[in-house]
Amino acid sequence: MVTGPTQLTLGVSLNDDATFDNFLVGTANQQLVQSLRCPSSDSQIIYLWGTHSAGTSHLLQAMCHHYASAEHGAIYLPLSQKAEFDSEILSGTCNLALVCLDDMENLAGDQVWETALFTAFNDIMDGSTMLLLGANSNPLDLGVNLPDLNSRLQSALIFQLKSLDEREKRQALQLRASKRGMELPDKVADFIYHRCNRSMAGLIDVLQKLDDSSLTHKRKLTIPLVKTTMAW
């Protein structure tokens, strides 16, 4: 079951389900996740990009959970919600252990935020703060107008997060089920996979509904329960 959000510096909250334990590392993403979990001296700044369903936001939040007990704390800031914040929120982030800025495409073209990030970027590079950036495209295609910020972004350690293949998505669904204390047999996972939105967001949404139904009816996850719950 999902518990309440984890509170971070400056009041930004995390989804408690967005952890490394809940993330199936596909074959194509092993080096990326290893670089996040065990950063080296050349990975102070990491730029992570991929499609919405690939799990970029999940990994950024997982890193914040990972750093939750760090002495200087961490912050997760989704720039898709930047209208709710002032760009000054980036000031002083160089004093944190970890700064995660998600949805970078929403910053591109905004002069105030581009300038604020460039300033924060320079301060962070002078210290030991780790900066993790998430976006839906690589830095060259992001559309940032400030040349100096463009240069900084392209100097980061850049990874493309690849979407899971069909087999891995089934495994990810079963992993999420097990973390919720549910057994999801192969045949039930296959039944779900072939009848719903096959994005990870769609699969997890179905799993949430099945979790609620399983608890309500005190029944295991079976194909009949799936049919009844989802009206398939």
N, C-alpha and C positions, 0 to 999 in steps of 0.2 A: 504494500500500500504506500501511497505518496504521503509524506509527512509535510509539516509546514516548511516554508522557505528558510534557508540559512541567511542570516543577516550579515552584511558585509560593511566595510568602511563606507561612510557617506550614505548609508541607507539603501544601497542597491542589494537586491536579493537574488538568490539562486534557486533553481529547481533542484530539490533534493535527489531526484532520480538521475540527474546529469552527473554521473560519476564514472571513473575509469572502470570500476567493477561492472557497470551496466553497459559498457561499450564493447561490442564485438569488434576486434581488430582484424579487418580483412587482410589478406595476403599482401595487397598492394599498399597498405598503410602501416606496415610494421615499423619501418624506419622512422616514419613521421612520429608515431606514438612513442617510440623509444626516445626520440629527441626531446619530446615533451616531458616524459617522466624522469629522464636522466639527462638533463641539459649539460652540454659541454661548454667550454670557454667561448666557442664561436656561435653559441645559440642564445645570446642575450636578447636579441630581437628576432622573433619568428613571425613570418607572415604566412597564414594558413588560408587557403581558398578552396572553395568547392560549391557544388549546388546546395540548395536549401536542405534537401533530404539527405545529404551526405553525412551530416553530423558535425559541422563546424562549430555551431553554438554549443552543442553538447560537450565537445572537447575543451572549449574555452572555459565553460563552467566547471568541468571536471578538474581543470587545473586550479581554479579558485578553491574548490573543495580540498584539493591536494595541498594547497598552501594555507588552508584555514588556520592552522596552528603556528604558522610562521611568525616570528617575533614582530615583524613590521606589517603583517597583514596583506590583504589582496583586495582588488576591486574588479568587478565585472561591469562594464558599461556598454549596453547595446545602443549604438548610434542611431538605430531606427527610432529610438525614443529621445533623441537629443533635444527635441522641443521642450521636454520636461526638465532639462538641465540648462545651466549656463556653461559656456565654454571654460569658465574659470575652474570648473570641476577638475580640469586636467592639471591645474597648478598644484605643485607639491606632491604629485604622484610619484616623483622620483624618490620619495621617502618610504614608499611601500616596497614589499618584497616582490609583488607581482601586479602588473597592470594588464587587464584583458579588455581590448576594445573590439567589439563585434560590429557587424554590419557596416564595414568601412565604406561601402558604396554610398551610404547616406551622408558621409562627410564630404565626398568629392564635389567640388564646385562651390562649397560654402567657405568664403574667404575667412570669416571669423574663426571657424572651427579648424580650417587648414592651418592657419597661423598659430592657433593655440596648440595644435598637435605638434607642429614643427618645434615650437619652443619646448614643449614637454619632452619631445624626442631627444633634443640636445641635452637636456638636464638628465634624462635617464641614461644616456650613453656615457655620461661622466661619472655615473655611480654603478651600483651593482643590481639595480632593479631589473627584473625580467619583463620585457614587453611582448605581449602576444596579441597579434592582430588577426581578425577574421574578416573575410570578404567573400563575395560571390564571383570574383574575377581576379586575375593576376594583376600585379601593380601596374604593368604597362597599359592595361585596358581599364583601369579604375576611373580615369578621368579627372585626376587631381590636377588643379591648375598651378599650384605653387611649385616652381621648378626645384627648389631646394628640398621640399618635402618629397617630391617624386624621387629625387636622388636618394634620400634616406630610406624610403620604402624599398627601393630596388637593391639596396645594400643589405637588406635583411636576409635571413635564412628562409628561403621560400619553399613551401610544400603545397602540392595540390592534393586535397583529400578526395580519394576515389570512392565512388558509391559502391556498396556491397553488391555482389552478384546474387543470383536467385538462391543458391544454396546457402550463402552466408546470411541472407536476410531471414531465412527460416531459422538458422542457428541463432541469430540475434533475437528473434521473437521468443525462442525457447529459453534463451539466457534471461531475457526480461521476465518471463513467466517464473522461472526458478527463483529469481531475486524477490519475487512477490510471494514465494512459498507455494507456487502452483506447479504441477507437473503437466507439461504440454507434449503429449505423444506425437511422434512423427506424422502419423496419419491425420491427426487433428490439425497440426501445423500446416500440412499440405492443403487440407480442406479450406482453412482460413486464407492461405496465401492465394489460392486460385479464385477466390470469390470477393476479394476486397481491393481497395486501393493499395497498390504494391509499394508505395513509398513507405519509408520507415515511420513517418508521422502517421500515415493511415493505418499501418499495422499495429502501432502502439495504441492508437485510439480504440481499435477493436479489442485489444487485450485489456484495456481499462474497463470497457463495458463488460467483458467476460469475467473479469475479476469481481466486479460488483455483483454480477448475476450469480457467480459461483458462491459468493459469501451469502447472498440473500436466500438462495435455494439450497445451500449446503450440499452442493453437488460438485463432483470432479469435472474437469474440462473434457467433455466428450463431444462428438459430432452432433448428437441430438440437442445438447445444451447450446451449442453454437447456433444451430438452426433456429431454435426457439428465441434466443437472445437477439440475434441479428435479423430475424425474419427472412432467412434465406431458404 
